[in-house]
Amino acid sequence: MIFLNSALLRGHARLILSALMLFGIVQNGTASGVPNFNLLDLHARNYEFRRADAKAVILFFTGNGCPIARKSVDKLKSLRKRFGPDVAFWIVNTYSADSVEDCWKEYRDFKMGPLTYLRDPKQQLALILGVERTAEVVAVRTDTWRTFYQGAIDDQFSEGAQRPAPEKKFLEDALVEFSAGKDISTARTQAHGCRIKFSVEEPSDFKAFYTSSVTPVLHAHCVECHRSGAIGPWTMDSYDHVKDYSRMIEEVLLTGQMPPWHADPGVGHWANDRSLSTDEAQTLLRWVVAGAPRGEGDDPLTDPLAPLPDWPLGEPSFTLKLPAPEDIPANGVLDYRHISVELPITNGVWLSGLDVKPGNRKVVHHVIVRAKWPDGPDDGSGYGVMLTGWAPGMVNARFVPGTGKALPQGSKLDLEMHYTTMGSPQKDQTEIAFYLLEDKPTREVTTRAAIQSQLNIPPGSDESRDSAVYGFSKPATIYSLMPHMHLRGKWMRFELLLPTGKRETLLDVPRYDFNWQSVYRFAEPRHVPAGAWLMVTGGFDNSEGNPSNPAPRKRVQFGQQSWDEMFIGFLEAADDPESANLASEKPLTSKKESSPSNPNSTKL
């Protein structure tokens, strides 16, 4: 009962605050700051709010078809011209059903050209800012990131009626006063536009919202990493812990940091998509905005979890560790270490998958497992062909059924270990799991790459572009894609160039994050004909505005360390089987009988 009374009080307090702001009593946005967010424009370019290069940002919320929003475009363009670069005008489409194509048509038909047009398809920003109608403006000063005006542009339009001309120009007056350093005389007005329908409406009673709606989303997308022994920095093991981090949950949802999935949702369908649905995102934000109420009933987050599996892909056929623990000094820059590992098998085998378990996550930056065998190919490293890898954020998976990777007779492994120091001496003994196929697969999957090694990124540039291509000499099927850059990586796009001249975007990562080396696995593998090209384009941010940039005044080239750069578009693909040659292909293995307890004698 005490909780319910507190919740009611909080609700009344929000109503009172809104009323005060409506009548201009709370001014200059001192009540609260606008959190950071990331949104994409119609070219899939990322805009981060806190990197806006202006003294104020005007957010104008719209949806396709709203007559008042359409009639407001020329007013925004006129204000933009008057106030110049000191004020940024961002149109934000917050209708979930409006596709990119729909938005492009609206943008062109109503000549929005000079204005930045962004999409808020999950309605997260509108929900957080309390925007309930299109044509509503939120004006934010960038020195404090606080709202100084919210409401209508002026008093000309209302639902079903309009004046010949406005009598009060609320936004213009607020901008004049802001530019002059004066208090805002009218900080809040009532917006007039089309009512916005949210996917998840605010419940009338929050008593069961946490247990019935919030915790299922956390269990489905968050708890796996935010639990004891997992990679999350804090644990979601109780209401109290989650409430303490509720504002951080709001921030990482709006900025797209969590869940860690950076593909443009409008391009491609992915088997391992970690993103939240619109309903899931709005459920969490509704709860945060309401003050993260506990409600009634047992706390589902306190229920015991099943132990973390030793190997997420299941029991391996066999495992290998580094031959001896590796010593990592307390300080210094370490070269890559290439450690040779003998296999416990003498015959050739086919693999259904591999997994990597870093022995010491504090110092293991990445691992690449390669295999080399007599007269075998090489990926350009000199150490053979890539079997698998590991880096923070990378989750390995079994290869698609019907495919596998070859480990021919006489193979030797090379483990490329990149260690970083952490201030105290450390040891590591990373382990690799191998999963064997019982029969030869129909297709041999290989890791391939489009690489641009001739990088020359000028100092201070926030958009230095590069590209690389990979050609398909045979018809093939692509199963996954993975962009790889370092700390200056900004965006990367994978496009398929077909022999017919058609160009198709397969993957677009508009906000690349070096901290998460994500592999994007197609829900339906993409077949490509012979003569097709995979073109990979991307951009680097070598400016001081990039908070991850280690040296913005340095010209950057290709190199192995994180402060150097790389530009690699990885893909896992398999050539189409040549049916005429299938019967004559030699098996990789010997004719020994298999023994379940002896992987050395696996018969394929």
matplotlib code that plots the C-alpha trace (Angstrom):
import matplotlib.pyplot as plt

x = [0.0, 2.9, 4.3, 0.9, 0.6, 4.2, 3.3, 0.3, 2.3, 4.8, 2.0, 0.5, 4.0, 4.4, 1.0, 1.8, 5.2, 3.6, 1.0, 3.7, 5.7, 2.5, 2.0, 5.6, 6.4, 9.2, 11.5, 14.8, 14.6, 15.9, 13.5, 15.4, 17.9, 17.3, 19.2, 21.6, 20.2, 21.1, 18.8, 19.3, 18.5, 17.0, 20.5, 21.0, 23.6, 23.8, 23.0, 24.1, 22.3, 25.2, 27.5, 25.2, 27.3, 25.0, 24.0, 20.5, 18.7, 15.0, 13.3, 10.1, 8.0, 6.1, 4.4, 3.5, 0.2, -0.3, -1.6, -0.4, 3.1, 3.2, 2.1, 4.8, 7.8, 8.1, 8.0, 10.9, 12.9, 12.3, 13.5, 16.5, 17.5, 17.0, 19.0, 21.7, 24.2, 23.7, 20.4, 20.0, 16.5, 15.9, 12.6, 11.8, 9.3, 7.9, 5.3, 6.2, 4.5, 6.2, 8.8, 12.0, 10.3, 7.3, 9.5, 11.5, 8.2, 7.0, 10.5, 10.5, 6.9, 7.0, 10.5, 12.1, 15.6, 17.5, 16.2, 17.7, 15.1, 15.5, 13.4, 12.3, 10.6, 10.4, 8.9, 11.5, 12.4, 8.8, 7.9, 10.8, 10.1, 6.4, 5.4, 1.8, 1.1, 2.8, 3.9, 5.2, 8.6, 11.2, 13.9, 17.1, 20.2, 23.4, 25.4, 23.2, 21.2, 18.0, 14.8, 14.0, 10.8, 8.3, 5.0, 3.6, 5.5, 2.9, -0.9, -2.0, -3.1, -5.3, -7.2, -9.8, -9.2, -6.6, -6.1, -5.0, -1.8, -0.3, -0.8, 1.8, 5.1, 6.1, 9.2, 10.5, 10.1, 11.8, 14.7, 15.1, 15.1, 17.5, 19.9, 19.9, 20.6, 17.2, 14.7, 12.1, 8.8, 6.7, 8.5, 5.5, 2.5, -0.1, 0.9, -1.7, -1.3, -2.2, -2.4, 0.5, -0.5, 2.2, 2.7, 2.6, 0.3, 1.0, -0.9, -3.5, -2.1, 1.5, 0.9, 1.8, 3.7, 7.2, 6.5, 4.2, 5.8, 9.3, 11.0, 10.1, 11.9, 15.0, 15.1, 14.8, 17.4, 19.5, 19.9, 22.0, 24.9, 24.0, 24.3, 27.0, 29.9, 28.8, 30.2, 27.8, 29.4, 26.4, 23.9, 20.1, 19.4, 16.8, 14.4, 16.7, 19.7, 17.6, 16.0, 19.4, 20.3, 16.9, 18.1, 21.1, 18.7, 16.9, 20.2, 21.6, 18.2, 18.0, 21.7, 21.4, 24.3, 22.1, 21.3, 24.5, 23.1, 24.2, 22.6, 20.1, 16.8, 15.5, 18.1, 18.2, 16.9, 19.2, 19.1, 21.0, 19.2, 19.6, 17.6, 14.4, 11.1, 9.1, 6.8, 9.8, 11.6, 8.6, 7.7, 11.1, 10.9, 7.4, 8.6, 11.6, 9.5, 7.1, 9.9, 10.6, 7.8, 8.1, 4.5, 3.2, 4.1, 7.3, 10.4, 11.1, 14.7, 15.5, 14.6, 17.7, 19.1, 20.5, 24.3, 26.1, 27.2, 30.9, 30.5, 27.4, 27.5, 27.3, 29.8, 32.7, 34.3, 37.6, 39.2, 42.7, 44.4, 47.4, 50.4, 51.4, 50.1, 51.1, 52.7, 51.4, 53.5, 51.9, 52.6, 53.7, 52.5, 52.6, 53.1, 50.7, 51.7, 51.5, 51.3, 51.6, 49.3, 49.3, 46.0, 45.1, 44.1, 46.1, 43.3, 41.4, 38.0, 35.1, 34.0, 30.4, 31.7, 34.4, 34.3, 36.8, 37.0, 39.4, 41.4, 41.7, 39.2, 41.1, 44.0, 42.7, 41.9, 41.2, 42.0, 42.2, 42.4, 44.0, 44.9, 47.8, 48.4, 50.7, 49.9, 47.0, 45.8, 46.6, 44.5, 47.4, 48.6, 51.2, 49.7, 47.0, 43.3, 41.0, 38.8, 37.3, 37.9, 36.9, 36.7, 34.5, 30.9, 31.5, 29.3, 30.2, 27.6, 27.5, 27.8, 24.6, 23.4, 24.9, 28.0, 31.3, 34.9, 37.7, 40.6, 42.7, 45.2, 48.5, 46.9, 48.6, 47.0, 48.2, 46.6, 47.0, 46.8, 46.5, 47.1, 46.7, 48.3, 46.2, 48.7, 49.5, 51.2, 48.6, 48.5, 46.3, 45.6, 42.8, 41.0, 39.4, 36.5, 36.1, 32.8, 33.2, 30.7, 29.9, 29.6, 31.1, 28.9, 27.5, 29.3, 32.6, 32.2, 35.3, 36.0, 36.8, 37.4, 37.3, 40.3, 41.6, 45.1, 46.1, 44.6, 45.5, 43.2, 43.9, 44.1, 41.0, 38.7, 35.3, 34.3, 37.3, 35.9, 37.4, 36.2, 37.2, 35.8, 35.6, 34.9, 32.9, 34.5, 32.0, 28.3, 28.2, 26.1, 26.9, 26.0, 27.3, 28.9, 31.2, 32.6, 35.9, 37.6, 39.3, 38.6, 38.0, 35.6, 32.3, 30.2, 30.3, 28.0, 28.1, 26.6, 26.2, 27.0, 25.3, 26.4, 23.1, 24.1, 21.7, 23.0, 21.7, 22.5, 23.0, 24.1, 24.3, 26.0, 25.5, 27.1, 30.0, 31.2, 34.7, 33.7, 31.3, 32.7, 29.3, 28.8, 25.5, 24.1, 21.5, 18.1, 18.0, 21.5, 22.1, 23.0, 25.1, 26.0, 29.5, 30.8, 29.2, 31.1, 30.8, 31.6, 32.3, 32.3, 32.8, 34.0, 36.4, 36.0, 39.5, 38.3, 38.4, 34.7, 35.2, 35.6, 37.3, 40.0, 43.4, 45.2, 43.0, 46.1, 47.7, 47.5, 46.4, 47.3, 46.6, 48.2, 47.6, 47.3, 44.0, 45.4, 46.2, 43.3, 41.9, 39.2, 38.0, 34.6, 34.6, 32.1, 31.5, 30.5, 30.5, 30.9, 28.0, 28.8, 29.9, 27.6, 29.6, 32.7, 31.0, 31.4, 35.1, 36.1, 38.4, 37.5, 39.6, 39.9, 41.5, 39.6, 40.2, 37.2, 35.7, 35.7, 33.5, 36.3, 39.1, 38.7, 41.9, 40.1, 36.9, 35.5, 33.7]
y = [0.0, 2.4, 1.7, 2.5, 5.8, 6.7, 5.8, 8.0, 10.8, 10.5, 10.5, 13.6, 15.3, 14.6, 16.2, 19.2, 19.6, 19.4, 22.0, 24.3, 24.0, 24.6, 28.0, 28.9, 28.7, 26.1, 27.7, 27.2, 23.4, 23.3, 20.5, 17.7, 17.1, 15.3, 12.0, 11.2, 9.2, 7.9, 8.1, 7.3, 9.7, 8.5, 7.7, 5.4, 7.9, 8.0, 11.2, 11.3, 14.0, 14.8, 15.5, 18.1, 21.0, 23.8, 25.9, 24.5, 21.5, 21.8, 18.4, 18.5, 15.3, 14.2, 11.3, 10.8, 12.3, 14.7, 18.0, 20.3, 18.7, 19.2, 22.8, 23.4, 22.6, 26.0, 27.6, 25.4, 26.2, 29.9, 29.7, 27.6, 30.3, 33.1, 31.5, 29.9, 27.2, 28.1, 26.2, 22.7, 21.6, 17.9, 16.5, 13.2, 10.7, 8.7, 6.6, 2.9, 2.0, 4.6, 2.8, 4.4, 4.6, 6.3, 8.8, 9.6, 10.3, 12.7, 14.3, 15.0, 15.9, 18.6, 19.8, 19.2, 19.3, 21.7, 20.0, 16.9, 14.1, 11.3, 8.2, 7.0, 3.8, 2.3, 5.7, 5.7, 9.3, 10.5, 8.4, 9.6, 13.3, 13.0, 13.9, 12.9, 14.7, 15.3, 18.9, 19.2, 20.9, 20.2, 22.8, 21.8, 23.9, 22.0, 23.6, 21.9, 19.5, 20.8, 21.7, 25.5, 25.2, 22.5, 22.7, 24.2, 26.3, 28.9, 29.4, 29.3, 25.6, 23.5, 20.3, 21.1, 24.8, 27.4, 31.2, 33.1, 33.9, 33.2, 35.7, 34.2, 32.7, 30.6, 28.9, 32.0, 34.0, 31.3, 31.2, 35.0, 35.0, 32.1, 33.7, 36.9, 34.9, 35.9, 33.8, 32.1, 33.9, 31.0, 27.7, 25.3, 25.3, 22.8, 21.2, 20.7, 17.8, 14.2, 12.0, 9.5, 5.9, 4.2, 0.4, 0.0, 2.5, 3.5, 1.1, 2.6, 0.5, -0.5, -3.0, -6.0, -4.3, -5.1, -8.8, -9.4, -7.2, -5.9, -9.0, -11.2, -8.7, -8.6, -12.5, -12.7, -10.1, -9.0, -11.5, -13.9, -11.4, -9.5, -12.4, -13.8, -15.2, -13.6, -10.6, -7.9, -5.4, -5.7, -8.4, -8.4, -10.6, -8.5, -5.6, -3.4, -3.9, -3.2, -0.1, 1.3, 1.0, 2.0, 5.4, 3.7, 1.2, 4.3, 5.7, 2.6, 1.9, 5.4, 5.4, 1.8, 0.6, -2.2, -4.8, -4.9, -5.1, -2.4, -3.5, -1.1, -2.8, -1.8, -4.0, -7.8, -10.5, -12.1, -15.5, -14.1, -10.7, -9.4, -6.2, -5.4, -5.3, -2.0, -3.5, -4.6, -1.3, 0.7, -1.6, -0.9, 2.8, 3.1, 1.5, 3.8, 6.9, 5.9, 5.8, 2.0, 0.9, -2.5, -3.4, -6.5, -10.2, -12.2, -10.9, -13.1, -12.0, -13.6, -17.1, -19.3, -19.5, -22.7, -22.8, -21.3, -24.0, -24.8, -24.7, -23.0, -25.0, -28.3, -31.0, -30.7, -33.6, -32.5, -29.4, -27.9, -25.5, -23.4, -25.7, -23.7, -20.6, -17.4, -14.7, -11.2, -8.4, -5.5, -2.8, -2.3, -2.9, -6.5, -7.9, -10.6, -14.0, -17.0, -20.2, -23.6, -26.3, -30.0, -31.7, -34.9, -36.5, -37.8, -38.2, -35.5, -34.4, -32.1, -29.6, -28.6, -25.8, -24.4, -22.2, -20.2, -19.8, -17.0, -18.0, -14.5, -11.9, -9.1, -9.4, -11.4, -8.8, -11.3, -14.9, -16.2, -19.9, -20.9, -24.3, -25.1, -28.3, -29.5, -27.8, -26.0, -22.5, -19.4, -16.4, -14.0, -14.2, -16.9, -19.1, -20.9, -20.4, -19.0, -21.5, -19.2, -16.3, -14.6, -11.0, -9.3, -9.4, -12.3, -15.3, -18.4, -20.8, -24.1, -24.0, -24.2, -27.8, -29.4, -27.3, -27.7, -26.7, -29.0, -30.0, -32.2, -34.8, -33.3, -30.0, -27.9, -25.1, -21.6, -19.5, -15.8, -14.3, -10.5, -9.6, -6.1, -5.2, -4.1, -2.8, -6.1, -9.3, -11.9, -15.4, -16.9, -20.3, -20.0, -23.1, -24.1, -26.5, -28.7, -30.2, -33.0, -34.1, -37.7, -37.4, -35.3, -32.2, -31.2, -27.8, -26.7, -23.3, -21.0, -17.6, -15.0, -11.3, -8.1, -6.1, -2.6, -2.5, 0.8, 3.0, 6.7, 8.4, 12.1, 13.8, 15.5, 14.0, 12.9, 11.1, 9.4, 6.7, 3.5, 0.4, -3.1, -5.8, -9.6, -11.4, -14.7, -16.8, -19.6, -19.6, -19.6, -19.1, -16.5, -17.4, -14.5, -11.1, -9.4, -5.8, -5.2, -1.8, -0.4, 2.6, 5.1, 2.9, 4.8, 2.8, -0.1, -1.3, -4.6, -4.5, -7.2, -6.2, -8.7, -9.5, -8.1, -4.7, -4.9, -3.5, -4.9, -3.9, -7.0, -5.4, -1.8, -1.0, 2.8, 3.1, 0.7, -0.1, -1.6, -2.9, -5.4, -7.6, -8.9, -11.5, -11.1, -14.5, -14.5, -15.9, -17.2, -17.6, -15.5, -17.3, -15.4, -16.2, -16.5, -13.1, -11.3, -8.9, -8.1, -4.4, -3.2, 0.6, 2.4, 5.5, 6.4, 9.2, 10.5, 13.8, 15.1, 14.5, 10.8, 10.0, 6.7, 8.3, 7.7, 10.4, 12.7, 14.7, 11.6, 10.3, 6.7, 3.7, -0.1, -1.9, -4.5, -2.5, -0.8, 2.7, 1.7, 0.9, -2.0, -2.3, -5.8, -7.2, -10.8, -13.3, -17.0, -18.7, -22.0, -22.6, -24.5, -28.2, -29.5, -32.5, -34.1, -34.2, -35.1, -38.9, -38.6, -36.4, -38.1, -38.2, -36.2, -39.1, -42.5, -45.8, -46.4, -47.6, -44.9, -45.1, -42.8, -42.4, -41.8, -38.7, -39.6, -42.4, -40.6, -42.1, -39.7]
z = [0.0, 0.8, -2.7, -4.4, -2.6, -3.7, -7.2, -7.1, -5.7, -8.5, -11.0, -9.5, -9.4, -13.2, -13.9, -11.8, -13.5, -16.9, -15.9, -14.6, -17.8, -19.8, -18.2, -18.5, -14.8, -15.3, -17.9, -19.8, -19.5, -16.0, -15.0, -16.9, -19.6, -22.9, -23.0, -25.8, -28.8, -32.2, -35.2, -38.9, -41.8, -45.1, -46.4, -43.3, -42.0, -38.2, -36.3, -32.6, -30.6, -28.3, -31.3, -32.9, -34.1, -33.1, -30.1, -30.2, -31.8, -32.9, -33.0, -35.1, -34.8, -37.9, -39.6, -43.2, -44.2, -41.2, -42.8, -40.0, -40.2, -44.0, -43.7, -41.1, -43.4, -45.0, -41.5, -40.4, -43.6, -43.0, -39.4, -40.4, -42.9, -40.3, -37.5, -39.6, -38.4, -34.7, -34.8, -36.2, -37.4, -37.3, -38.6, -36.7, -38.3, -35.4, -37.2, -37.0, -40.2, -42.4, -44.5, -45.8, -49.2, -47.8, -46.0, -49.2, -51.0, -48.3, -48.1, -51.9, -52.4, -49.7, -50.5, -47.1, -48.8, -46.5, -43.3, -41.7, -41.8, -39.2, -38.4, -35.0, -36.0, -32.5, -31.3, -28.4, -28.6, -28.9, -25.9, -23.7, -24.5, -23.9, -27.5, -28.2, -31.5, -34.7, -35.4, -31.9, -31.4, -28.8, -28.6, -26.8, -25.9, -26.4, -23.6, -21.0, -23.2, -21.6, -23.2, -23.4, -25.4, -26.2, -28.1, -31.3, -33.8, -33.6, -33.1, -36.8, -37.0, -34.8, -35.4, -38.0, -38.1, -39.0, -39.0, -42.1, -40.3, -36.9, -34.1, -31.8, -33.1, -30.1, -31.5, -33.3, -30.1, -28.0, -30.4, -30.4, -26.6, -26.5, -28.9, -26.8, -23.6, -22.1, -20.2, -22.3, -21.8, -23.0, -22.5, -23.1, -25.3, -26.5, -29.8, -32.5, -34.9, -35.4, -32.3, -32.2, -31.6, -29.6, -29.9, -26.1, -24.3, -20.7, -18.4, -16.1, -13.3, -12.9, -10.1, -12.3, -15.1, -13.8, -13.3, -16.3, -18.9, -18.0, -16.7, -19.7, -22.0, -19.6, -19.6, -23.4, -24.3, -21.3, -18.5, -20.5, -20.4, -17.2, -14.8, -12.5, -14.6, -17.9, -19.7, -18.4, -16.0, -13.6, -12.8, -13.4, -10.4, -8.6, -9.0, -6.8, -9.1, -12.3, -10.8, -9.9, -13.6, -15.0, -16.3, -17.9, -19.6, -21.0, -22.3, -23.9, -25.6, -27.1, -28.2, -29.6, -27.4, -26.1, -27.1, -29.1, -32.6, -35.1, -38.5, -40.1, -39.4, -42.8, -44.6, -44.4, -42.1, -39.6, -37.8, -34.8, -34.6, -31.0, -31.3, -29.4, -31.1, -31.0, -28.3, -26.2, -26.4, -25.5, -22.6, -21.0, -21.7, -20.3, -17.1, -16.8, -17.5, -14.8, -12.3, -12.5, -10.2, -8.4, -8.3, -6.5, -6.6, -6.5, -8.3, -11.3, -11.5, -8.2, -9.5, -9.8, -13.3, -15.0, -14.8, -17.7, -20.1, -20.3, -24.1, -25.5, -28.7, -26.8, -25.8, -28.2, -30.0, -28.5, -27.1, -27.3, -24.9, -25.6, -25.0, -21.9, -20.1, -21.8, -19.7, -20.3, -18.7, -16.7, -19.3, -22.8, -26.4, -27.4, -30.9, -32.0, -30.8, -33.2, -31.3, -33.0, -31.7, -32.6, -33.3, -31.5, -34.8, -37.7, -40.2, -42.0, -40.7, -41.4, -38.8, -38.0, -35.9, -33.6, -30.4, -28.5, -24.7, -23.8, -20.7, -19.4, -20.8, -19.0, -21.5, -24.5, -27.2, -30.0, -31.1, -34.7, -35.3, -38.6, -40.1, -42.5, -44.4, -47.2, -50.5, -48.8, -49.5, -47.4, -46.5, -47.0, -43.4, -44.1, -41.4, -43.5, -43.7, -41.1, -39.2, -36.6, -34.4, -31.2, -30.1, -27.5, -28.7, -31.1, -30.6, -32.5, -34.0, -35.7, -39.5, -41.5, -41.9, -45.0, -44.8, -42.9, -42.8, -43.9, -41.6, -44.0, -43.0, -41.9, -40.7, -38.0, -36.1, -35.6, -32.9, -33.4, -29.9, -29.5, -25.9, -24.3, -20.9, -17.9, -15.3, -13.6, -14.8, -16.1, -17.5, -20.2, -21.5, -24.1, -25.2, -28.5, -29.0, -32.2, -33.4, -35.9, -38.6, -39.0, -42.8, -45.5, -46.1, -49.4, -49.3, -47.9, -46.2, -46.1, -44.6, -47.2, -47.1, -49.1, -47.8, -48.3, -47.0, -48.6, -46.0, -45.8, -43.4, -43.0, -39.6, -38.4, -41.0, -39.7, -43.0, -44.7, -47.1, -48.4, -50.2, -51.1, -53.3, -53.4, -56.7, -57.1, -59.9, -59.1, -58.1, -54.3, -51.2, -48.6, -45.0, -42.9, -43.1, -40.6, -40.8, -39.2, -38.5, -35.4, -33.1, -36.0, -37.8, -38.4, -40.8, -43.3, -46.0, -48.0, -51.5, -54.1, -57.7, -60.0, -63.6, -64.8, -63.4, -60.5, -57.1, -53.9, -50.3, -48.1, -44.9, -43.6, -40.3, -40.0, -36.5, -36.3, -32.8, -32.3, -28.9, -30.5, -33.3, -34.5, -37.1, -39.1, -40.1, -42.9, -41.9, -45.5, -47.0, -50.1, -53.4, -55.8, -59.4, -60.9, -62.0, -59.0, -56.8, -53.2, -52.7, -49.2, -48.5, -45.3, -43.5, -40.7, -38.2, -37.4, -35.9, -32.3, -32.2, -32.1, -28.4, -29.2, -31.4, -29.8, -31.9, -34.1, -35.3, -36.8, -40.3, -40.0, -42.1, -42.1, -39.1, -36.5, -33.3, -32.3, -32.8, -36.4, -38.7, -40.7, -43.4, -43.8, -44.9, -43.8, -45.3, -44.9, -48.1, -50.0, -53.7, -55.3, -55.5, -58.9, -59.2, -61.9, -59.6, -56.3, -56.8, -57.6, -54.7, -52.3, -48.6, -46.2, -43.8, -43.6, -43.6, -39.9, -37.8, -35.6, -31.9, -29.8, -27.2, -29.7, -31.9, -33.6, -35.5, -36.5, -39.7, -42.1]

ax = plt.figure().add_subplot(projection="3d")
ax.plot(x, y, z, "-o")
ax.set_aspect("equal")
plt.show()
